[in-house]
Amino acid sequence: MPDFFNTETQFNYDFLDAKECLNILTNEEKQQLINNKTDVEFDAGETIIKRGIAVSNILYLNEGLVKLEIINEGKPSTIALVESHSFIGIICCFAFKNFDFTATALEKTKVSFIKKNVFEDFIKLNGDFALNLIKHMSGVSNGLFHKITTLSQKNIDGALSMLLLDFARVYKSDNYILPMVRKDLANMLGYSKESVINTLSKFNKEGIIKVADRKIKILDKDKLTQISKIG
């Protein structure tokens, strides 16, 4: 079976993750899913989903990192980062006929496009899968709500600290390359590009991080964590 049916993964959240959700499918259903999916690779910066296109597939992110953007009052706003072994925008796929967001690869990414009608058949015929999917979608919605609410209550220092720590968790390293430019960081945090640049510079001068273009090295993780909590 493909990797997304493998249960040997470390869950980053308390709620049911996408891989565990798929594992409740029967062996026959797993094979049916395999027969009705298409794997596509995207390079960094490529659009995976364009806002407004019809929802004909459920998307599962096998490898890589993806950002989701919506348009608010004519301006793009990054609402989430999607990590490997996750559905892309699952909470919107059954609510609208067309995607209400844009999904963009932040690094080399591999996505499985699963036919929506096949997925819907699993929901109708497999009650355990349907229940797990509801639990998963509820967890995703709750996590997204809390993340957006928390960020909205943070000043630029606190918000940027949270994001830098999130990337360290995603890459499992305190030394990584930011997958987005300063403007994209600003869109995600709800602050100006200048505010992001100035805060990165301040953190660099204070010895909390080392910044070299998009290269980030966290030097004082305890201090950065403290700022993320009180900022």
Phi and psi restraints in degrees (value plus and minus 20) as a CYANA .aco file:
   2 PRO   PHI     -82.4   -42.4
   2 PRO   PSI     145.7   185.7
   3 ASP   PHI     -79.3   -39.3
   3 ASP   PSI     -49.4    -9.4
   4 PHE   PHI     -94.1   -54.1
   4 PHE   PSI     -19.3    20.7
   5 PHE   PHI    -121.9   -81.9
   5 PHE   PSI     -18.2    21.8
   6 ASN   PHI    -102.2   -62.2
   6 ASN   PSI     107.4   147.4
   7 THR   PHI    -107.3   -67.3
   7 THR   PSI     -25.3    14.7
   8 GLU   PHI    -102.3   -62.3
   8 GLU   PSI      55.6    95.6
   9 THR   PHI    -160.2  -120.2
   9 THR   PSI     129.2   169.2
  10 GLN   PHI    -109.9   -69.9
  10 GLN   PSI      97.7   137.7
  11 PHE   PHI     -96.6   -56.6
  11 PHE   PSI     116.4   156.4
  12 ASN   PHI    -113.0   -73.0
  12 ASN   PSI     -29.2    10.8
  13 TYR   PHI    -153.0  -113.0
  13 TYR   PSI     144.4   184.4
  14 ASP   PHI     -97.9   -57.9
  14 ASP   PSI     -45.8    -5.8
  15 PHE   PHI    -103.7   -63.7
  15 PHE   PSI     147.6   187.6
  16 LEU   PHI     -80.5   -40.5
  16 LEU   PSI     105.3   145.3
  17 ASP   PHI    -109.5   -69.5
  17 ASP   PSI     151.3   191.3
  18 ALA   PHI     -84.5   -44.5
  18 ALA   PSI     -59.3   -19.3
  19 LYS   PHI     -84.3   -44.3
  19 LYS   PSI     -64.8   -24.8
  20 GLU   PHI     -85.4   -45.4
  20 GLU   PSI     -53.6   -13.6
  21 CYS   PHI     -82.1   -42.1
  21 CYS   PSI     -63.8   -23.8
  22 LEU   PHI     -90.2   -50.2
  22 LEU   PSI     -46.5    -6.5
  23 ASN   PHI     -88.1   -48.1
  23 ASN   PSI     -33.9     6.1
  24 ILE   PHI     -97.5   -57.5
  24 ILE   PSI     -33.8     6.2
  25 LEU   PHI     -83.0   -43.0
  25 LEU   PSI     128.6   168.6
  26 THR   PHI     -91.3   -51.3
  26 THR   PSI     143.9   183.9
  27 ASN   PHI     -79.9   -39.9
  27 ASN   PSI     -56.9   -16.9
  28 GLU   PHI     -85.6   -45.6
  28 GLU   PSI     -61.1   -21.1
  29 GLU   PHI     -89.1   -49.1
  29 GLU   PSI     -57.4   -17.4
  30 LYS   PHI     -80.9   -40.9
  30 LYS   PSI     -62.0   -22.0
  31 GLN   PHI     -86.0   -46.0
  31 GLN   PSI     -58.4   -18.4
  32 GLN   PHI     -83.2   -43.2
  32 GLN   PSI     -60.1   -20.1
  33 LEU   PHI     -81.8   -41.8
  33 LEU   PSI     -65.5   -25.5
  34 ILE   PHI     -79.6   -39.6
  34 ILE   PSI     -58.7   -18.7
  35 ASN   PHI     -93.0   -53.0
  35 ASN   PSI     -35.1     4.9
  36 ASN   PHI    -141.9  -101.9
  36 ASN   PSI      12.6    52.6
  37 LYS   PHI    -148.6  -108.6
  37 LYS   PSI     135.3   175.3
  38 THR   PHI    -149.1  -109.1
  38 THR   PSI     107.8   147.8
  39 ASP   PHI    -114.2   -74.2
  39 ASP   PSI     110.3   150.3
  40 VAL   PHI    -149.4  -109.4
  40 VAL   PSI     116.1   156.1
  41 GLU   PHI    -121.5   -81.5
  41 GLU   PSI     120.5   160.5
  42 PHE   PHI    -146.2  -106.2
  42 PHE   PSI     122.7   162.7
  43 ASP   PHI    -106.8   -66.8
  43 ASP   PSI     143.2   183.2
  44 ALA   PHI     -75.8   -35.8
  44 ALA   PSI     110.4   150.4
  45 GLY   PHI      75.1   115.1
  45 GLY   PSI     -33.0     7.0
  46 GLU   PHI     -97.7   -57.7
  46 GLU   PSI     124.0   164.0
  47 THR   PHI    -101.7   -61.7
  47 THR   PSI     107.5   147.5
  48 ILE   PHI    -113.5   -73.5
  48 ILE   PSI     -65.0   -25.0
  49 ILE   PHI    -148.7  -108.7
  49 ILE   PSI     111.6   151.6
  50 LYS   PHI    -124.1   -84.1
  50 LYS   PSI     109.9   149.9
  51 ARG   PHI     -72.6   -32.6
  51 ARG   PSI     110.4   150.4
  52 GLY   PHI      84.7   124.7
  52 GLY   PSI     -35.7     4.3
  53 ILE   PHI     -97.8   -57.8
  53 ILE   PSI     136.0   176.0
  54 ALA   PHI     -87.4   -47.4
  54 ALA   PSI     123.4   163.4
  55 VAL   PHI    -104.0   -64.0
  55 VAL   PSI      77.3   117.3
  56 SER   PHI    -134.4   -94.4
  56 SER   PSI     -29.2    10.8
  57 ASN   PHI    -157.0  -117.0
  57 ASN   PSI     133.0   173.0
  58 ILE   PHI    -117.4   -77.4
  58 ILE   PSI     111.6   151.6
  59 LEU   PHI    -125.0   -85.0
  59 LEU   PSI     110.5   150.5
  60 TYR   PHI    -139.2   -99.2
  60 TYR   PSI     104.4   144.4
  61 LEU   PHI    -107.2   -67.2
  61 LEU   PSI      88.0   128.0
  62 ASN   PHI     -99.3   -59.3
  62 ASN   PSI     -65.2   -25.2
  63 GLU   PHI    -163.1  -123.1
  63 GLU   PSI     127.0   167.0
  64 GLY   PHI      90.2   130.2
  64 GLY   PSI    -184.6  -144.6
  65 LEU   PHI    -162.8  -122.8
  65 LEU   PSI     114.7   154.7
  66 VAL   PHI    -150.7  -110.7
  66 VAL   PSI     122.3   162.3
  67 LYS   PHI    -128.2   -88.2
  67 LYS   PSI     122.8   162.8
  68 LEU   PHI    -128.0   -88.0
  68 LEU   PSI     110.7   150.7
  69 GLU   PHI    -144.0  -104.0
  69 GLU   PSI     121.3   161.3
  70 ILE   PHI    -140.0  -100.0
  70 ILE   PSI     147.4   187.4
  71 ILE   PHI    -127.9   -87.9
  71 ILE   PSI     100.9   140.9
  72 ASN   PHI    -138.0   -98.0
  72 ASN   PSI      95.9   135.9
  73 GLU   PHI      31.9    71.9
  73 GLU   PSI      22.4    62.4
  74 GLY   PHI      62.2   102.2
  74 GLY   PSI     -21.4    18.6
  75 LYS   PHI    -134.5   -94.5
  75 LYS   PSI     118.0   158.0
  76 PRO   PHI     -92.1   -52.1
  76 PRO   PSI     122.2   162.2
  77 SER   PHI    -158.1  -118.1
  77 SER   PSI     101.3   141.3
  78 THR   PHI     -97.9   -57.9
  78 THR   PSI     101.3   141.3
  79 ILE   PHI    -124.4   -84.4
  79 ILE   PSI     -37.6     2.4
  80 ALA   PHI    -184.9  -144.9
  80 ALA   PSI     133.9   173.9
  81 LEU   PHI    -128.0   -88.0
  81 LEU   PSI     112.4   152.4
  82 VAL   PHI    -127.5   -87.5
  82 VAL   PSI     106.2   146.2
  83 GLU   PHI    -117.1   -77.1
  83 GLU   PSI     150.7   190.7
  84 SER   PHI     -74.6   -34.6
  84 SER   PSI     128.8   168.8
  85 HIS   PHI      42.4    82.4
  85 HIS   PSI      26.4    66.4
  86 SER   PHI    -158.0  -118.0
  86 SER   PSI     133.3   173.3
  87 PHE   PHI     -96.5   -56.5
  87 PHE   PSI     129.2   169.2
  88 ILE   PHI    -120.0   -80.0
  88 ILE   PSI      89.9   129.9
  89 GLY   PHI      45.4    85.4
  89 GLY   PSI      14.4    54.4
  90 ILE   PHI     -80.6   -40.6
  90 ILE   PSI     -51.9   -11.9
  91 ILE   PHI     -89.7   -49.7
  91 ILE   PSI     -33.8     6.2
  92 CYS   PHI    -121.9   -81.9
  92 CYS   PSI     -35.9     4.1
  93 CYS   PHI     -86.4   -46.4
  93 CYS   PSI     -46.1    -6.1
  94 PHE   PHI    -127.4   -87.4
  94 PHE   PSI     -19.5    20.5
  95 ALA   PHI    -116.8   -76.8
  95 ALA   PSI     -47.3    -7.3
  96 PHE   PHI    -152.9  -112.9
  96 PHE   PSI     136.5   176.5
  97 LYS   PHI     -98.4   -58.4
  97 LYS   PSI     -44.6    -4.6
  98 ASN   PHI    -145.1  -105.1
  98 ASN   PSI     128.5   168.5
  99 PHE   PHI     -84.8   -44.8
  99 PHE   PSI     114.9   154.9
 100 ASP   PHI    -122.5   -82.5
 100 ASP   PSI      -3.5    36.5
 101 PHE   PHI    -165.9  -125.9
 101 PHE   PSI     147.0   187.0
 102 THR   PHI    -133.2   -93.2
 102 THR   PSI     115.5   155.5
 103 ALA   PHI    -135.1   -95.1
 103 ALA   PSI     108.4   148.4
 104 THR   PHI    -147.7  -107.7
 104 THR   PSI     115.9   155.9
 105 ALA   PHI     -93.0   -53.0
 105 ALA   PSI     111.7   151.7
 106 LEU   PHI    -115.5   -75.5
 106 LEU   PSI     -33.8     6.2
 107 GLU   PHI    -174.3  -134.3
 107 GLU   PSI     158.8   198.8
 108 LYS   PHI     -76.7   -36.7
 108 LYS   PSI     106.6   146.6
 109 THR   PHI    -156.1  -116.1
 109 THR   PSI     123.4   163.4
 110 LYS   PHI    -141.8  -101.8
 110 LYS   PSI     104.5   144.5
 111 VAL   PHI    -144.1  -104.1
 111 VAL   PSI     116.1   156.1
 112 SER   PHI    -116.8   -76.8
 112 SER   PSI     103.5   143.5
 113 PHE   PHI    -116.0   -76.0
 113 PHE   PSI      90.6   130.6
 114 ILE   PHI    -124.2   -84.2
 114 ILE   PSI     108.0   148.0
 115 LYS   PHI     -76.7   -36.7
 115 LYS   PSI     108.1   148.1
 116 LYS   PHI     -82.1   -42.1
 116 LYS   PSI     -58.7   -18.7
 117 ASN   PHI     -84.5   -44.5
 117 ASN   PSI     -52.8   -12.8
 118 VAL   PHI     -88.5   -48.5
 118 VAL   PSI     -62.6   -22.6
 119 PHE   PHI     -81.5   -41.5
 119 PHE   PSI     -61.3   -21.3
 120 GLU   PHI     -85.0   -45.0
 120 GLU   PSI     -55.1   -15.1
 121 ASP   PHI     -83.0   -43.0
 121 ASP   PSI     -59.5   -19.5
 122 PHE   PHI     -81.1   -41.1
 122 PHE   PSI     -60.8   -20.8
 123 ILE   PHI     -83.7   -43.7
 123 ILE   PSI     -62.1   -22.1
 124 LYS   PHI     -90.2   -50.2
 124 LYS   PSI     -56.1   -16.1
 125 LEU   PHI    -120.1   -80.1
 125 LEU   PSI     -40.8    -0.8
 126 ASN   PHI    -138.8   -98.8
 126 ASN   PSI      76.8   116.8
 127 GLY   PHI     -82.4   -42.4
 127 GLY   PSI     -57.3   -17.3
 128 ASP   PHI     -85.0   -45.0
 128 ASP   PSI     -60.2   -20.2
 129 PHE   PHI     -85.3   -45.3
 129 PHE   PSI     -63.5   -23.5
 130 ALA   PHI     -79.8   -39.8
 130 ALA   PSI     -62.6   -22.6
 131 LEU   PHI     -85.7   -45.7
 131 LEU   PSI     -63.7   -23.7
 132 ASN   PHI     -83.8   -43.8
 132 ASN   PSI     -57.5   -17.5
 133 LEU   PHI     -85.3   -45.3
 133 LEU   PSI     -60.5   -20.5
 134 ILE   PHI     -81.6   -41.6
 134 ILE   PSI     -64.3   -24.3
 135 LYS   PHI     -81.0   -41.0
 135 LYS   PSI     -63.0   -23.0
 136 HIS   PHI     -83.5   -43.5
 136 HIS   PSI     -67.8   -27.8
 137 MET   PHI     -84.2   -44.2
 137 MET   PSI     -56.5   -16.5
 138 SER   PHI     -84.2   -44.2
 138 SER   PSI     -61.2   -21.2
 139 GLY   PHI     -84.9   -44.9
 139 GLY   PSI     -62.4   -22.4
 140 VAL   PHI     -81.9   -41.9
 140 VAL   PSI     -66.2   -26.2
 141 SER   PHI     -81.9   -41.9
 141 SER   PSI     -64.2   -24.2
 142 ASN   PHI     -84.0   -44.0
 142 ASN   PSI     -63.2   -23.2
 143 GLY   PHI     -84.0   -44.0
 143 GLY   PSI     -61.7   -21.7
 144 LEU   PHI     -85.3   -45.3
 144 LEU   PSI     -62.3   -22.3
 145 PHE   PHI     -80.4   -40.4
 145 PHE   PSI     -67.3   -27.3
 146 HIS   PHI     -87.4   -47.4
 146 HIS   PSI     -58.3   -18.3
 147 LYS   PHI     -83.9   -43.9
 147 LYS   PSI     -65.5   -25.5
 148 ILE   PHI     -85.6   -45.6
 148 ILE   PSI     -62.1   -22.1
 149 THR   PHI     -83.2   -43.2
 149 THR   PSI     -64.5   -24.5
 150 THR   PHI     -83.7   -43.7
 150 THR   PSI     -64.9   -24.9
 151 LEU   PHI     -82.2   -42.2
 151 LEU   PSI     -57.1   -17.1
 152 SER   PHI     -86.6   -46.6
 152 SER   PSI     -39.8     0.2
 153 GLN   PHI    -116.4   -76.4
 153 GLN   PSI     -20.4    19.6
 154 LYS   PHI    -120.4   -80.4
 154 LYS   PSI     127.4   167.4
 155 ASN   PHI     -98.1   -58.1
 155 ASN   PSI     158.0   198.0
 156 ILE   PHI     -81.4   -41.4
 156 ILE   PSI     -56.1   -16.1
 157 ASP   PHI     -82.1   -42.1
 157 ASP   PSI     -68.6   -28.6
 158 GLY   PHI     -86.7   -46.7
 158 GLY   PSI     -63.2   -23.2
 159 ALA   PHI     -84.9   -44.9
 159 ALA   PSI     -65.3   -25.3
 160 LEU   PHI     -87.6   -47.6
 160 LEU   PSI     -56.5   -16.5
 161 SER   PHI     -81.2   -41.2
 161 SER   PSI     -63.8   -23.8
 162 MET   PHI     -78.4   -38.4
 162 MET   PSI     -64.1   -24.1
 163 LEU   PHI     -88.5   -48.5
 163 LEU   PSI     -61.3   -21.3
 164 LEU   PHI     -83.2   -43.2
 164 LEU   PSI     -58.2   -18.2
 165 LEU   PHI     -90.1   -50.1
 165 LEU   PSI     -55.1   -15.1
 166 ASP   PHI     -81.7   -41.7
 166 ASP   PSI     -63.9   -23.9
 167 PHE   PHI     -85.4   -45.4
 167 PHE   PSI     -57.0   -17.0
 168 ALA   PHI     -82.1   -42.1
 168 ALA   PSI     -57.7   -17.7
 169 ARG   PHI     -89.5   -49.5
 169 ARG   PSI     -63.2   -23.2
 170 VAL   PHI     -81.3   -41.3
 170 VAL   PSI     -65.5   -25.5
 171 TYR   PHI    -108.9   -68.9
 171 TYR   PSI     -22.8    17.2
 172 LYS   PHI      34.1    74.1
 172 LYS   PSI      19.7    59.7
 173 SER   PHI    -180.3  -140.3
 173 SER   PSI     126.8   166.8
 174 ASP   PHI    -108.2   -68.2
 174 ASP   PSI     -16.7    23.3
 175 ASN   PHI    -147.4  -107.4
 175 ASN   PSI      86.9   126.9
 176 TYR   PHI    -170.7  -130.7
 176 TYR   PSI     152.7   192.7
 177 ILE   PHI    -127.7   -87.7
 177 ILE   PSI     104.8   144.8
 178 LEU   PHI     -79.0   -39.0
 178 LEU   PSI     112.8   152.8
 179 PRO   PHI    -105.5   -65.5
 179 PRO   PSI     -14.6    25.4
 180 MET   PHI    -163.2  -123.2
 180 MET   PSI     135.3   175.3
 181 VAL   PHI    -100.2   -60.2
 181 VAL   PSI     152.4   192.4
 182 ARG   PHI     -79.2   -39.2
 182 ARG   PSI     -57.0   -17.0
 183 LYS   PHI     -82.7   -42.7
 183 LYS   PSI     -61.3   -21.3
 184 ASP   PHI     -88.5   -48.5
 184 ASP   PSI     -56.8   -16.8
 185 LEU   PHI     -80.4   -40.4
 185 LEU   PSI     -62.7   -22.7
 186 ALA   PHI     -82.7   -42.7
 186 ALA   PSI     -62.9   -22.9
 187 ASN   PHI     -81.9   -41.9
 187 ASN   PSI     -56.2   -16.2
 188 MET   PHI     -92.9   -52.9
 188 MET   PSI     -55.5   -15.5
 189 LEU   PHI    -111.5   -71.5
 189 LEU   PSI     -35.7     4.3
 190 GLY   PHI      61.1   101.1
 190 GLY   PSI       3.9    43.9
 191 TYR   PHI    -142.5  -102.5
 191 TYR   PSI     151.4   191.4
 192 SER   PHI     -96.2   -56.2
 192 SER   PSI     138.2   178.2
 193 LYS   PHI     -79.2   -39.2
 193 LYS   PSI     -59.4   -19.4
 194 GLU   PHI     -83.8   -43.8
 194 GLU   PSI     -58.1   -18.1
 195 SER   PHI     -84.2   -44.2
 195 SER   PSI     -61.0   -21.0
 196 VAL   PHI     -84.2   -44.2
 196 VAL   PSI     -66.0   -26.0
 197 ILE   PHI     -81.0   -41.0
 197 ILE   PSI     -65.6   -25.6
 198 ASN   PHI     -85.1   -45.1
 198 ASN   PSI     -58.9   -18.9
 199 THR   PHI     -90.4   -50.4
 199 THR   PSI     -60.9   -20.9
 200 LEU   PHI     -79.3   -39.3
 200 LEU   PSI     -62.6   -22.6
 201 SER   PHI     -82.9   -42.9
 201 SER   PSI     -60.9   -20.9
 202 LYS   PHI     -84.5   -44.5
 202 LYS   PSI     -66.3   -26.3
 203 PHE   PHI     -80.2   -40.2
 203 PHE   PSI     -57.1   -17.1
 204 ASN   PHI     -85.5   -45.5
 204 ASN   PSI     -66.1   -26.1
 205 LYS   PHI     -85.4   -45.4
 205 LYS   PSI     -52.7   -12.7
 206 GLU   PHI    -103.8   -63.8
 206 GLU   PSI     -20.3    19.7
 207 GLY   PHI      55.8    95.8
 207 GLY   PSI      -1.7    38.3
 208 ILE   PHI    -101.2   -61.2
 208 ILE   PSI     -59.5   -19.5
 209 ILE   PHI    -157.5  -117.5
 209 ILE   PSI     145.2   185.2
 210 LYS   PHI    -136.0   -96.0
 210 LYS   PSI     105.2   145.2
 211 VAL   PHI    -135.7   -95.7
 211 VAL   PSI     109.9   149.9
 212 ALA   PHI    -159.7  -119.7
 212 ALA   PSI      75.6   115.6
 213 ASP   PHI      38.7    78.7
 213 ASP   PSI    -134.0   -94.0
 214 ARG   PHI    -118.1   -78.1
 214 ARG   PSI     -18.0    22.0
 215 LYS   PHI    -102.6   -62.6
 215 LYS   PSI     108.0   148.0
 216 ILE   PHI    -142.1  -102.1
 216 ILE   PSI     113.1   153.1
 217 LYS   PHI    -149.1  -109.1
 217 LYS   PSI      96.8   136.8
 218 ILE   PHI    -100.1   -60.1
 218 ILE   PSI      97.7   137.7
 219 LEU   PHI    -115.5   -75.5
 219 LEU   PSI     -54.1   -14.1
 220 ASP   PHI    -149.9  -109.9
 220 ASP   PSI      65.1   105.1
 221 LYS   PHI     -87.5   -47.5
 221 LYS   PSI     -55.0   -15.0
 222 ASP   PHI     -83.4   -43.4
 222 ASP   PSI     -61.6   -21.6
 223 LYS   PHI     -87.1   -47.1
 223 LYS   PSI     -61.7   -21.7
 224 LEU   PHI     -84.5   -44.5
 224 LEU   PSI     -59.7   -19.7
 225 THR   PHI     -84.6   -44.6
 225 THR   PSI     -60.8   -20.8
 226 GLN   PHI     -82.1   -42.1
 226 GLN   PSI     -63.2   -23.2
 227 ILE   PHI     -84.3   -44.3
 227 ILE   PSI     -58.3   -18.3
 228 SER   PHI     -84.6   -44.6
 228 SER   PSI     -46.0    -6.0
 229 LYS   PHI    -107.5   -67.5
 229 LYS   PSI     -56.7   -16.7
 230 ILE   PHI    -125.4   -85.4
 230 ILE   PSI     -32.3     7.7
